[in-house]
Amino acid sequence: MNRAAAYPPPWLGWALWGIGVVLYLAGFYQRVAPAVMTTELMRDFSISAASLGNLSAFYFYAYVAMQIPTGVLADRWGPRRLLAAGAVVAGAGSLLFALAPALIWANLGRFLIGGSVAVAFVALLKLASHWFPARRFSLAAGLALFWGVVGAVGGGVPLRLMVDHFGWRPVMLVSGLVTLLLAAAAWAFIRDDPRAWGYRSHAPELGSPGQAAPGPLAGLRQVLRYRNTWLLAWAPAGIAGPLLSFAGLWGVPFLQVRYALSPASAAALCSLLLIGFAVGGTLMGALSERLDRRKPLLLVGCGVAACGWALMIFLPGLPVWGFVFCAASTGLASGSMIISFAWGKESVPLPLAGTVAGVINMGIMLGPMILQPAIGWVLDALWDGRLERGVRVYSLGAYQGGLALMLAWTLLAVGLLLLARETFCRQQA
């Protein structure tokens, strides 16, 4: 058989894609890490809830700012360079965060981490469009989310136990060194397209000169002309934003107040949300392909998530087992967010797949970027003046007031999804 005429063996595509997934996993781990270190961070840097929310959100400030450039660069430069360079900067940012003598340096470290790992998901989607057949694209997106959440789970109870044993600074220092090793692996093994190794590409634009990607600005303008681009940027933010804000920062202290849990036990409940998120993303992506529909599953997922948040935040007397059930259900339903990437890809010309993925991912990350500090501001506004070992203590009512912002955005997302155009799992442009 002529090797050039053959598609790459599946194991090879998954192996190369898997290296990129490790960076995405590391990004999720860094994203939620502050949740189990809230007391240590507030004490070491002498900060309030609003400042803590801002520290955590510095990750998202850079992450959001990088999404459109990342999408454009994924289309023009290729994922190999993005993943390797991203891992180098992420490692450096983690080292800076671990060694930060003052809040400004910790903020900068979080900013570098967020901006660098921002390349991972879009680069993975670009790799998938070249190394896998189109029918595997949604599965690849779902599996990426699954492994990303594995990293987030590692940033829960396991990280808390390591922090208890070693301290948060040494743990973050080692995390940075491991990420630098990942950069070398990405550069050594990843290839942008199967043609680099003599195989046939799954990306039709490589073999169709008429489908070449336009210039970066022209491509971005073209993507933004589609209504679905805007709706699929803001609506999924109402699904992922609350989950990442809760599991990534405010869930642990909220659960400590509501149920008098230890930090490790509260982190375990937050990890349950993330596990449901991972499983739901994989299942919803595959189910969407089987049903040939995008809109119904995403609408149902958003509605279930809204009900779950309402119960977890506001239902008086909700027992721990009831919270566990609601968290698992909300996490599973929130996994439907992953459908928005395949839906968005089908709504624009295929050569712009990376650009639209960047726009959608940017919109999604606006959720936690806005919610994490906003919840902190509400907490400070409702603070009753109590201190414990020099750290502010917030009441259950204060947490409910702050977390109500999450529910409001999820309800808004339902309305936005109703306006989006169904693609029936086929390329429409």
QUIPEKA-V951167 format. One record per residue. N is the residue number from 0. RES is the residue in three letters. SS is DSSP state (@ for helix, = for strand, . for the rest). OMEGA is omega in whole degrees, 0 to 359 (none if undefined). D_FIRST is the distance of its C-alpha to the first C-alpha in Angstrom with 2 decimals. Layout:
n=[N:N]
res=[RES:RES]
ss=[SS:SS]
omega=[OMEGA:OMEGA]
d_first=[D_FIRST:D_FIRST]
This chain:
n=[0:1:2:3:4:5:6:7:8:9:10:11:12:13:14:15:16:17:18:19:20:21:22:23:24:25:26:27:28:29:30:31:32:33:34:35:36:37:38:39:40:41:42:43:44:45:46:47:48:49:50:51:52:53:54:55:56:57:58:59:60:61:62:63:64:65:66:67:68:69:70:71:72:73:74:75:76:77:78:79:80:81:82:83:84:85:86:87:88:89:90:91:92:93:94:95:96:97:98:99:100:101:102:103:104:105:106:107:108:109:110:111:112:113:114:115:116:117:118:119:120:121:122:123:124:125:126:127:128:129:130:131:132:133:134:135:136:137:138:139:140:141:142:143:144:145:146:147:148:149:150:151:152:153:154:155:156:157:158:159:160:161:162:163:164:165:166:167:168:169:170:171:172:173:174:175:176:177:178:179:180:181:182:183:184:185:186:187:188:189:190:191:192:193:194:195:196:197:198:199:200:201:202:203:204:205:206:207:208:209:210:211:212:213:214:215:216:217:218:219:220:221:222:223:224:225:226:227:228:229:230:231:232:233:234:235:236:237:238:239:240:241:242:243:244:245:246:247:248:249:250:251:252:253:254:255:256:257:258:259:260:261:262:263:264:265:266:267:268:269:270:271:272:273:274:275:276:277:278:279:280:281:282:283:284:285:286:287:288:289:290:291:292:293:294:295:296:297:298:299:300:301:302:303:304:305:306:307:308:309:310:311:312:313:314:315:316:317:318:319:320:321:322:323:324:325:326:327:328:329:330:331:332:333:334:335:336:337:338:339:340:341:342:343:344:345:346:347:348:349:350:351:352:353:354:355:356:357:358:359:360:361:362:363:364:365:366:367:368:369:370:371:372:373:374:375:376:377:378:379:380:381:382:383:384:385:386:387:388:389:390:391:392:393:394:395:396:397:398:399:400:401:402:403:404:405:406:407:408:409:410:411:412:413:414:415:416:417:418:419:420:421:422:423:424:425:426:427:428]
res=[MET:ASN:ARG:ALA:ALA:ALA:TYR:PRO:PRO:PRO:TRP:LEU:GLY:TRP:ALA:LEU:TRP:GLY:ILE:GLY:VAL:VAL:LEU:TYR:LEU:ALA:GLY:PHE:TYR:GLN:ARG:VAL:ALA:PRO:ALA:VAL:MET:THR:THR:GLU:LEU:MET:ARG:ASP:PHE:SER:ILE:SER:ALA:ALA:SER:LEU:GLY:ASN:LEU:SER:ALA:PHE:TYR:PHE:TYR:ALA:TYR:VAL:ALA:MET:GLN:ILE:PRO:THR:GLY:VAL:LEU:ALA:ASP:ARG:TRP:GLY:PRO:ARG:ARG:LEU:LEU:ALA:ALA:GLY:ALA:VAL:VAL:ALA:GLY:ALA:GLY:SER:LEU:LEU:PHE:ALA:LEU:ALA:PRO:ALA:LEU:ILE:TRP:ALA:ASN:LEU:GLY:ARG:PHE:LEU:ILE:GLY:GLY:SER:VAL:ALA:VAL:ALA:PHE:VAL:ALA:LEU:LEU:LYS:LEU:ALA:SER:HIS:TRP:PHE:PRO:ALA:ARG:ARG:PHE:SER:LEU:ALA:ALA:GLY:LEU:ALA:LEU:PHE:TRP:GLY:VAL:VAL:GLY:ALA:VAL:GLY:GLY:GLY:VAL:PRO:LEU:ARG:LEU:MET:VAL:ASP:HIS:PHE:GLY:TRP:ARG:PRO:VAL:MET:LEU:VAL:SER:GLY:LEU:VAL:THR:LEU:LEU:LEU:ALA:ALA:ALA:ALA:TRP:ALA:PHE:ILE:ARG:ASP:ASP:PRO:ARG:ALA:TRP:GLY:TYR:ARG:SER:HIS:ALA:PRO:GLU:LEU:GLY:SER:PRO:GLY:GLN:ALA:ALA:PRO:GLY:PRO:LEU:ALA:GLY:LEU:ARG:GLN:VAL:LEU:ARG:TYR:ARG:ASN:THR:TRP:LEU:LEU:ALA:TRP:ALA:PRO:ALA:GLY:ILE:ALA:GLY:PRO:LEU:LEU:SER:PHE:ALA:GLY:LEU:TRP:GLY:VAL:PRO:PHE:LEU:GLN:VAL:ARG:TYR:ALA:LEU:SER:PRO:ALA:SER:ALA:ALA:ALA:LEU:CYS:SER:LEU:LEU:LEU:ILE:GLY:PHE:ALA:VAL:GLY:GLY:THR:LEU:MET:GLY:ALA:LEU:SER:GLU:ARG:LEU:ASP:ARG:ARG:LYS:PRO:LEU:LEU:LEU:VAL:GLY:CYS:GLY:VAL:ALA:ALA:CYS:GLY:TRP:ALA:LEU:MET:ILE:PHE:LEU:PRO:GLY:LEU:PRO:VAL:TRP:GLY:PHE:VAL:PHE:CYS:ALA:ALA:SER:THR:GLY:LEU:ALA:SER:GLY:SER:MET:ILE:ILE:SER:PHE:ALA:TRP:GLY:LYS:GLU:SER:VAL:PRO:LEU:PRO:LEU:ALA:GLY:THR:VAL:ALA:GLY:VAL:ILE:ASN:MET:GLY:ILE:MET:LEU:GLY:PRO:MET:ILE:LEU:GLN:PRO:ALA:ILE:GLY:TRP:VAL:LEU:ASP:ALA:LEU:TRP:ASP:GLY:ARG:LEU:GLU:ARG:GLY:VAL:ARG:VAL:TYR:SER:LEU:GLY:ALA:TYR:GLN:GLY:GLY:LEU:ALA:LEU:MET:LEU:ALA:TRP:THR:LEU:LEU:ALA:VAL:GLY:LEU:LEU:LEU:LEU:ALA:ARG:GLU:THR:PHE:CYS:ARG:GLN:GLN:ALA]
ss=[.:.:@:@:@:.:=:.:.:@:@:@:@:@:@:@:@:@:@:@:@:@:@:@:@:@:@:@:@:@:@:@:@:@:@:@:.:@:@:@:@:@:@:@:@:.:.:.:@:@:@:@:@:@:@:@:@:@:@:@:@:@:@:@:@:@:@:@:@:@:@:@:@:@:@:@:.:.:@:@:@:@:@:@:@:@:@:@:@:@:@:@:@:@:@:@:@:@:@:.:.:.:@:@:@:@:@:@:@:@:@:@:@:@:@:@:@:.:@:@:@:@:@:@:@:@:@:@:@:@:@:.:.:@:@:@:@:@:@:@:@:@:@:@:@:@:@:@:@:@:@:@:@:@:@:@:@:@:@:@:@:@:@:@:@:@:.:@:@:@:@:@:@:@:@:@:@:@:@:@:@:@:@:@:@:@:@:@:@:.:.:.:.:@:@:@:@:.:.:=:.:.:.:@:@:@:.:.:@:@:@:.:.:.:.:@:@:@:@:@:@:@:@:@:.:.:@:@:@:@:@:@:@:@:.:.:@:@:@:@:@:@:@:@:@:@:@:@:@:@:@:@:@:@:@:@:@:@:@:.:.:.:@:@:@:@:@:@:@:@:@:@:@:@:@:@:@:@:@:@:@:@:@:@:@:@:@:@:@:@:@:.:.:.:@:@:@:@:@:@:@:@:@:@:@:@:@:@:@:@:@:@:@:@:.:.:.:.:.:@:@:@:@:@:@:@:@:@:@:@:@:@:@:@:@:@:@:@:@:@:@:@:@:@:@:@:@:.:.:@:@:@:@:@:@:@:@:@:@:@:@:@:@:@:@:@:@:@:@:@:@:@:@:@:@:@:@:@:@:@:@:.:.:.:.:.:=:=:.:.:=:=:.:.:.:@:@:@:@:@:@:@:@:@:@:@:@:@:@:@:@:@:@:@:@:@:@:@:.:.:.:.:.:.:.:.:.:.:.]
omega=[176:185:183:181:185:172:180:177:183:183:181:178:181:180:180:178:181:177:177:180:180:176:177:176:180:179:178:178:179:183:186:186:182:183:182:180:186:181:180:181:179:180:185:182:177:185:177:180:180:179:176:177:179:177:179:184:176:173:185:177:180:182:180:182:183:190:180:174:180:179:179:181:176:178:187:186:182:186:183:180:182:183:181:179:179:180:178:182:178:178:179:179:179:177:179:178:182:185:188:177:182:185:184:179:175:176:180:177:177:179:179:179:183:181:184:180:177:183:194:188:180:177:177:178:178:176:181:182:179:187:182:173:185:183:179:187:181:177:179:178:179:179:176:177:181:183:173:181:172:175:179:177:175:176:178:184:180:179:180:179:178:178:178:186:186:189:187:183:177:180:178:178:178:178:179:180:178:180:176:175:178:179:180:180:180:182:185:192:186:172:185:188:179:181:178:178:173:178:176:182:174:182:185:183:180:181:183:183:180:181:181:181:176:177:186:183:178:178:179:178:181:180:184:176:183:181:182:179:181:182:182:170:185:184:179:175:177:176:184:183:178:182:181:177:181:183:184:179:194:182:183:179:177:181:176:179:186:186:181:180:171:178:180:179:177:178:178:178:177:178:177:175:183:177:176:178:181:181:180:179:180:182:183:178:180:181:178:178:182:182:185:179:175:191:185:182:180:177:180:179:180:179:179:179:179:178:180:179:179:181:184:183:195:186:180:175:179:181:181:180:176:176:178:179:180:180:179:180:180:178:178:181:181:176:178:178:184:180:184:181:176:179:179:179:181:184:182:176:187:178:180:183:180:181:181:177:178:179:181:180:176:179:180:182:171:180:179:179:180:188:185:177:180:177:177:178:178:178:179:179:182:181:182:175:182:177:175:184:177:181:180:177:185:182:177:179:178:178:179:177:179:183:176:178:180:181:181:181:179:178:176:181:178:180:180:180:178:182:184:182:178:178:180:176:176:178:185:184:none]
d_first=[0.00:3.81:5.99:8.75:7.92:7.79:11.32:12.70:13.45:17.01:18.65:17.87:19.37:22.31:22.95:23.31:25.23:27.36:28.70:29.99:31.47:33.62:35.34:35.94:37.38:39.62:40.75:41.85:43.64:45.53:46.24:48.25:49.63:53.06:53.74:54.52:56.39:58.77:61.93:60.86:59.79:62.97:65.10:63.48:63.47:66.62:65.11:65.71:63.35:62.82:61.89:59.60:57.86:57.54:56.15:53.45:52.76:52.22:48.69:48.31:50.11:47.41:44.59:45.68:46.29:42.77:40.91:40.89:40.19:37.38:35.81:36.13:34.83:31.82:30.92:31.83:31.23:28.64:29.08:28.44:31.66:33.58:32.83:33.59:36.74:37.84:37.73:39.84:42.48:42.52:43.20:45.97:47.46:47.57:49.35:51.84:52.52:53.12:55.53:57.24:61.02:61.84:60.51:59.46:56.98:55.66:55.16:53.28:51.06:50.22:49.61:47.09:45.29:45.10:43.97:41.18:39.66:39.85:36.51:34.62:34.30:33.45:30.87:29.31:29.20:27.58:24.90:24.38:23.99:21.07:19.32:20.03:19.92:23.37:24.46:24.38:26.56:29.87:28.82:27.89:31.27:33.07:31.53:32.44:35.96:35.96:35.18:37.54:40.25:39.55:40.64:43.65:44.61:44.47:46.89:49.26:50.80:48.86:49.81:53.38:53.70:52.43:54.85:57.66:56.88:55.92:57.01:54.95:54.79:53.17:50.58:49.63:49.58:46.99:44.92:44.84:43.73:40.83:39.69:39.70:37.32:35.00:34.97:33.57:30.76:29.84:29.75:27.79:24.91:24.68:22.54:23.44:20.03:16.37:15.90:17.99:15.24:12.41:11.50:12.55:16.21:18.03:21.05:21.49:23.96:21.49:19.91:23.31:25.90:28.60:28.23:28.87:31.25:34.87:37.08:38.27:41.69:40.59:37.91:40.52:43.00:40.52:39.69:43.42:44.15:42.65:45.17:42.65:41.96:45.62:46.06:42.93:44.13:47.67:47.34:44.90:47.20:49.75:47.48:45.97:49.02:51.50:49.21:48.36:52.01:53.25:50.75:50.40:54.11:56.90:55.96:57.08:60.57:61.01:60.31:62.60:65.38:64.73:64.20:65.52:62.19:61.27:58.67:56.09:56.78:56.67:53.34:51.99:52.98:51.33:48.15:48.25:48.04:44.98:43.26:43.93:42.57:39.25:38.92:40.08:37.56:34.62:36.13:37.31:34.03:32.20:35.17:35.29:31.71:32.63:35.86:34.47:37.52:38.36:42.11:43.65:42.15:43.07:46.57:47.15:45.94:48.31:51.19:50.79:50.60:53.84:55.61:54.45:55.72:59.02:59.62:58.58:60.70:63.75:64.28:67.45:67.35:63.60:63.05:60.32:58.41:58.67:57.28:54.37:53.58:53.89:51.77:48.92:49.13:49.36:46.41:44.20:45.38:44.92:41.24:40.88:41.16:37.41:36.89:38.45:35.41:33.02:35.97:36.59:32.98:33.12:36.48:35.45:32.75:29.44:29.42:32.67:31.35:32.34:35.73:36.72:35.66:37.96:40.80:40.56:40.36:43.32:45.30:44.56:45.71:48.88:49.93:50.50:51.40:54.34:55.19:55.40:58.16:59.77:60.25:61.73:64.16:65.32:65.80:67.96:69.91:70.65:71.31:74.69:75.36:74.47:73.14:71.93:71.73:71.63:68.66:69.17:69.07:68.26:69.49:67.49:68.86:67.59:64.08:64.21:65.34:62.47:59.75:60.99:59.13:55.83:56.83:57.99:54.63:52.75:55.07:54.53:50.76:51.23:52.96:50.31:47.48:49.43:49.11:45.31:43.17:40.67:37.04:35.92:32.72:31.45:31.23:34.61:34.60]
